[in-house]
Amino acid sequence: MAPSSIPGPSTAAIMVPITVGELLGRVELGVSAVAGAAGLGRNVNAPRIQKPGLALTGWPEQLHDGRVLVLGATEIEYLLDHAPARSLGIATMLASDPACVVVCRSLAPPAELVDAANHHGVPLLVSSLVTADFIENVTTWMSERLAPTTELHGVLLDVLGVGILVMGKSGIGKSETALDLVVRGHRFVADDVIHIRRLGRNLVGRSAGIIGHHMEIRGLGIINVKDLFGISAVRETKKVELVVELLEWADTTEYDRLGFDDRHDEILGVEVPSVRLPVRPGRNLATLIEVAARNQLVKHQGVHSARVFRDQLHLAMKQESARNDVDGTVE
């Protein structure tokens, strides 16, 4: 079944660029600026670093602009020991317009590189980390920091280990249903505005802004789930694995009664399994969502209950038809 549209706020991706100055504030990177301070406002365009390689010999084809350029012991030793090629290598690196240049292992950069960084306004940073550790740390941080994000209106819960995003129009009962699930022992992540970040092919949700673990219940007001139910009743983030859309019951609408076809919604380019639950008096939504979570766990194990039932029904019909043919019975 083709992906359906997500209700509520736009799921257009939001991506806030990184400035080089932000790297200085990351303790895990161990960096300090030694030159080119005028360029600390430059943007990092991609979460992938580059090492200059052949660019030090004057071949610039592999370099891309707006990247973090990393120099390790090998590159610094080459620049120091090859004076005739030093100017060419430095000029080639900076001509690619990198976001910044980082020297690892607390090595002292050549004076010519310091002068060139100041001249071009390209920040020159020194990290205390070995090259491999710096690359791993900065890549991990930039990948998360530059990940596409969006905000959706709903409630995010951890039900039996399944991240469930409950959506629906205002006043339909999302928060009350979430509270019922928390009372049953499931975990609350966020209410109202859900901040969702795409990491690879995974969608990770958390509370947006100062809302934290607060929830609005009409008639009670704003409550703090963590204070009322304890630390074990909440979690900070959760992968979104199932979307449950609450709809007002309409007698004229035909709802799915068999579940043979899987429905998906698209968020930030990722298809997420989804179900639609019509709301009417007498329907226990918390129980239905709990069963939906259990059903999703079974599907993860490769068992699709509705399709298994369909196959068994088809087999029974074929066997009955075969027996009728043997008995000479005419339908």
C-alpha positions as CSV (number, residue, x, y, z in Angstrom):
1,M,0.0,0.0,0.0
2,A,1.4,3.4,-0.9
3,P,2.5,5.6,1.9
4,S,-0.2,8.0,3.2
5,S,0.2,11.5,4.3
6,I,0.9,12.4,7.9
7,P,-1.8,14.6,9.5
8,G,-1.0,17.7,11.5
9,P,2.1,19.9,11.1
10,S,4.3,19.8,8.0
11,T,6.9,17.1,8.0
12,A,9.3,19.2,5.9
13,A,12.8,18.6,7.0
14,I,14.6,21.3,9.1
15,M,18.3,21.4,9.0
16,V,20.3,24.0,10.9
17,P,23.9,24.3,9.7
18,I,26.9,23.9,12.0
19,T,29.3,26.8,12.5
20,V,33.0,26.1,13.1
21,G,32.7,28.0,16.4
22,E,30.4,25.2,17.7
23,L,33.3,22.7,17.4
24,L,35.2,24.7,20.0
25,G,32.4,24.1,22.5
26,R,32.5,20.3,22.2
27,V,34.6,18.9,25.0
28,E,34.8,15.5,23.3
29,L,36.7,17.0,20.4
30,G,39.4,18.7,22.4
31,V,40.0,21.5,20.0
32,S,41.3,25.1,20.3
33,A,41.7,27.8,17.6
34,V,45.3,28.9,16.7
35,A,44.6,30.9,13.6
36,G,41.8,32.2,11.3
37,A,39.5,33.3,14.1
38,A,37.7,35.6,11.7
39,G,36.2,32.5,10.0
40,L,34.6,30.9,13.1
41,G,31.2,31.7,11.7
42,R,31.8,29.6,8.6
43,N,29.3,26.8,8.0
44,V,30.0,23.1,7.9
45,N,28.0,21.7,4.9
46,A,28.3,18.0,5.4
47,P,28.9,15.6,8.4
48,R,31.8,13.9,6.7
49,I,35.4,15.0,7.2
50,Q,38.1,15.0,4.6
51,K,41.9,14.2,4.7
52,P,43.9,16.1,2.0
53,G,45.8,13.1,0.6
54,L,46.9,14.0,-2.9
55,A,45.8,17.6,-2.4
56,L,49.1,18.1,-0.7
57,T,50.9,17.5,-4.0
58,G,48.7,20.0,-5.8
59,W,45.8,17.7,-7.0
60,P,42.6,19.2,-5.7
61,E,40.0,17.0,-7.4
62,Q,39.0,15.0,-4.2
63,L,38.3,18.1,-2.0
64,H,34.9,19.6,-1.5
65,D,34.0,23.0,-0.1
66,G,32.5,23.4,3.4
67,R,34.1,20.3,4.9
68,V,36.2,19.8,8.0
69,L,39.7,19.1,6.7
70,V,41.8,16.9,9.0
71,L,45.6,16.7,9.2
72,G,47.3,13.9,11.1
73,A,50.9,13.2,11.9
74,T,51.6,11.9,8.4
75,E,50.3,15.1,6.7
76,I,52.1,17.5,9.1
77,E,55.4,15.5,8.7
78,Y,55.0,15.7,4.9
79,L,54.5,19.5,5.0
80,L,57.5,20.0,7.4
81,D,59.8,17.8,5.4
82,H,59.0,18.9,1.9
83,A,59.6,22.6,1.9
84,P,59.5,23.0,-1.9
85,A,56.0,21.5,-2.1
86,R,54.7,23.0,1.2
87,S,53.4,26.2,-0.3
88,L,51.6,24.3,-3.2
89,G,50.0,21.9,-0.8
90,I,48.7,24.6,1.6
91,A,47.4,26.7,-1.3
92,T,45.6,23.7,-2.8
93,M,43.9,22.8,0.5
94,L,42.7,26.3,1.2
95,A,41.6,26.9,-2.4
96,S,39.0,24.2,-1.8
97,D,37.3,26.6,0.7
98,P,37.1,24.2,3.6
99,A,35.0,25.1,6.6
100,C,38.1,24.7,8.8
101,V,41.4,22.8,9.1
102,V,42.0,20.6,12.2
103,V,45.5,19.4,13.2
104,C,45.4,16.4,15.5
105,R,47.7,15.0,18.2
106,S,48.3,18.6,19.5
107,L,50.9,18.9,16.7
108,A,52.2,22.4,15.9
109,P,51.1,23.4,12.4
110,P,53.7,24.9,10.1
111,A,54.0,28.6,10.3
112,E,53.2,28.9,6.7
113,L,49.9,27.2,7.3
114,V,49.1,29.5,10.2
115,D,49.8,32.6,8.0
116,A,47.7,31.2,5.1
117,A,44.8,30.4,7.5
118,N,44.8,34.0,8.8
119,H,45.1,35.4,5.3
120,H,42.1,33.4,3.9
121,G,40.0,33.6,7.1
122,V,39.9,29.8,7.4
123,P,39.9,28.6,11.0
124,L,42.9,26.5,11.9
125,L,42.2,24.3,15.0
126,V,44.4,22.0,17.0
127,S,42.9,18.9,18.7
128,S,44.5,16.9,21.5
129,L,43.0,13.7,20.2
130,V,44.7,11.2,17.9
131,T,43.4,11.4,14.3
132,A,41.2,8.3,14.4
133,D,39.5,9.3,17.7
134,F,38.9,12.9,16.5
135,I,37.4,11.7,13.2
136,E,35.1,9.2,15.0
137,N,34.0,11.8,17.6
138,V,33.4,14.7,15.1
139,T,31.7,12.5,12.6
140,T,29.3,11.1,15.2
141,W,28.4,14.5,16.5
142,M,28.0,16.2,13.1
143,S,25.9,13.3,11.8
144,E,23.4,13.8,14.7
145,R,23.7,17.6,14.7
146,L,23.0,17.9,10.9
147,A,20.4,15.2,10.8
148,P,17.0,16.3,9.2
149,T,14.4,17.1,11.8
150,T,10.8,18.0,12.0
151,E,8.1,18.6,14.6
152,L,4.8,16.8,14.8
153,H,1.8,17.2,17.1
154,G,1.0,14.1,19.1
155,V,2.2,11.9,22.0
156,L,5.2,9.6,21.9
157,L,5.3,6.5,24.1
158,D,7.3,3.4,24.7
159,V,4.8,0.5,24.8
160,L,6.4,-2.9,25.4
161,G,9.6,-1.6,23.8
162,V,7.8,-0.3,20.7
163,G,8.0,3.5,20.0
164,I,4.4,4.6,19.3
165,L,3.5,8.0,18.0
166,V,-0.1,8.7,18.8
167,M,-1.6,11.4,16.5
168,G,-5.0,12.9,15.9
169,K,-6.8,16.2,16.0
170,S,-6.8,18.3,19.1
171,G,-9.3,17.1,21.8
172,I,-9.7,13.6,20.5
173,G,-8.1,12.0,23.6
174,K,-4.4,11.5,22.8
175,S,-3.1,12.6,26.2
176,E,-5.8,10.8,28.2
177,T,-5.0,7.6,26.3
178,A,-1.3,8.1,26.9
179,L,-2.0,8.6,30.6
180,D,-3.9,5.4,30.7
181,L,-0.9,3.6,29.2
182,V,1.5,5.1,31.7
183,V,-0.8,3.9,34.6
184,R,-0.5,0.4,33.0
185,G,3.3,0.6,33.3
186,H,4.4,1.8,29.9
187,R,6.8,4.7,29.5
188,F,6.1,8.3,28.4
189,V,8.4,10.3,26.2
190,A,6.7,13.5,25.1
191,D,3.3,15.2,24.6
192,D,2.1,17.9,22.3
193,V,5.1,18.9,20.2
194,I,7.3,16.0,19.3
195,H,10.8,16.8,17.9
196,I,11.8,14.0,15.4
197,R,15.3,13.6,14.0
198,R,16.2,11.2,11.2
199,L,19.4,9.2,11.9
200,G,20.1,7.0,9.0
201,R,16.8,5.2,8.4
202,N,15.7,5.6,12.0
203,L,13.4,8.3,13.4
204,V,14.2,9.3,16.9
205,G,11.6,11.4,18.9
206,R,11.9,13.5,22.0
207,S,10.2,16.4,23.7
208,A,10.5,19.8,22.1
209,G,11.6,22.9,24.1
210,I,10.9,23.2,27.8
211,I,7.8,20.9,27.7
212,G,9.9,18.0,29.0
213,H,7.8,15.3,30.7
214,H,4.7,17.4,31.1
215,M,1.3,16.5,29.8
216,E,-1.9,18.5,29.5
217,I,-5.0,16.7,30.6
218,R,-8.3,18.7,30.1
219,G,-10.0,19.1,33.5
220,L,-6.7,18.5,35.4
221,G,-4.4,20.9,33.7
222,I,-0.7,20.3,33.2
223,I,0.9,17.4,35.1
224,N,4.5,16.2,35.4
225,V,4.5,12.5,34.5
226,K,8.0,12.0,36.0
227,D,7.1,13.6,39.4
228,L,3.8,11.7,39.6
229,F,4.9,8.2,38.4
230,G,8.7,8.2,39.0
231,I,11.8,8.0,36.8
232,S,10.9,4.5,35.5
233,A,7.7,5.9,33.9
234,V,9.6,8.2,31.4
235,R,12.4,8.2,29.0
236,E,14.2,11.0,27.1
237,T,14.1,9.7,23.5
238,K,12.6,6.8,21.6
239,K,12.8,5.4,18.1
240,V,9.4,5.9,16.3
241,E,8.3,2.5,15.1
242,L,4.5,2.7,14.8
243,V,2.1,5.6,14.1
244,V,-1.3,5.3,15.6
245,E,-3.8,7.8,14.2
246,L,-7.0,8.4,16.3
247,L,-10.0,9.3,14.2
248,E,-13.5,10.3,15.1
249,W,-15.9,7.4,14.4
250,A,-18.0,7.9,11.2
251,D,-20.7,5.4,10.3
252,T,-20.2,6.3,6.7
253,T,-16.5,5.3,6.7
254,E,-15.3,1.8,6.0
255,Y,-12.5,0.9,8.4
256,D,-10.0,-1.9,7.9
257,R,-11.4,-5.0,9.6
258,L,-9.0,-7.6,8.2
259,G,-5.5,-6.1,8.3
260,F,-4.2,-8.0,5.3
261,D,-2.4,-4.9,3.9
262,D,0.1,-3.0,5.9
263,R,-0.4,0.8,6.0
264,H,2.6,3.2,6.2
265,D,3.0,6.9,6.8
266,E,6.1,8.8,5.6
267,I,8.0,11.0,8.0
268,L,11.2,12.7,6.7
269,G,11.4,10.3,3.8
270,V,11.1,7.2,6.1
271,E,8.1,4.9,5.9
272,V,6.7,4.0,9.3
273,P,4.1,1.3,9.9
274,S,0.7,2.9,10.9
275,V,-2.8,2.0,12.0
276,R,-6.0,4.1,12.2
277,L,-8.1,3.7,15.3
278,P,-11.7,5.1,15.1
279,V,-12.7,6.6,18.5
280,R,-16.2,6.0,19.9
281,P,-17.6,5.4,23.4
282,G,-16.9,1.9,24.7
283,R,-13.6,1.5,22.8
284,N,-10.7,1.1,25.2
285,L,-8.0,2.9,23.2
286,A,-5.2,2.1,25.6
287,T,-5.9,-1.7,25.2
288,L,-6.1,-1.3,21.5
289,I,-2.7,0.5,21.3
290,E,-1.2,-2.1,23.6
291,V,-2.4,-4.9,21.3
292,A,-1.1,-2.9,18.3
293,A,2.3,-2.8,19.9
294,R,2.2,-6.6,20.5
295,N,1.1,-7.2,17.0
296,Q,4.0,-5.0,15.7
297,L,6.5,-7.1,17.8
298,V,5.1,-10.3,16.3
299,K,5.5,-8.8,12.8
300,H,9.1,-8.0,13.6
301,Q,9.5,-11.8,14.2
302,G,8.1,-12.5,10.7
303,V,4.6,-13.5,11.7
304,H,1.7,-11.6,10.2
305,S,-1.4,-12.8,12.0
306,A,-4.0,-11.5,9.5
307,R,-2.1,-13.1,6.6
308,V,-1.6,-16.4,8.4
309,F,-5.4,-16.5,9.0
310,R,-6.1,-15.7,5.4
311,D,-3.8,-18.5,4.2
312,Q,-5.4,-20.9,6.6
313,L,-8.8,-19.9,5.4
314,H,-7.8,-20.4,1.7
315,L,-6.3,-23.8,2.5
316,A,-9.5,-24.9,4.3
317,M,-11.6,-23.7,1.4
318,K,-9.5,-25.6,-1.1
319,Q,-9.6,-28.8,1.1
320,E,-13.4,-28.5,1.3
321,S,-13.7,-28.0,-2.4
322,A,-11.5,-31.1,-3.0
323,R,-13.7,-33.2,-0.7
324,N,-16.8,-32.0,-2.5
325,D,-15.3,-33.0,-5.9
326,V,-14.5,-36.4,-4.6
327,D,-18.0,-36.8,-3.2
328,G,-19.6,-35.6,-6.5
329,T,-21.2,-32.7,-4.7
330,V,-22.2,-29.8,-6.9
331,E,-22.0,-26.3,-5.3
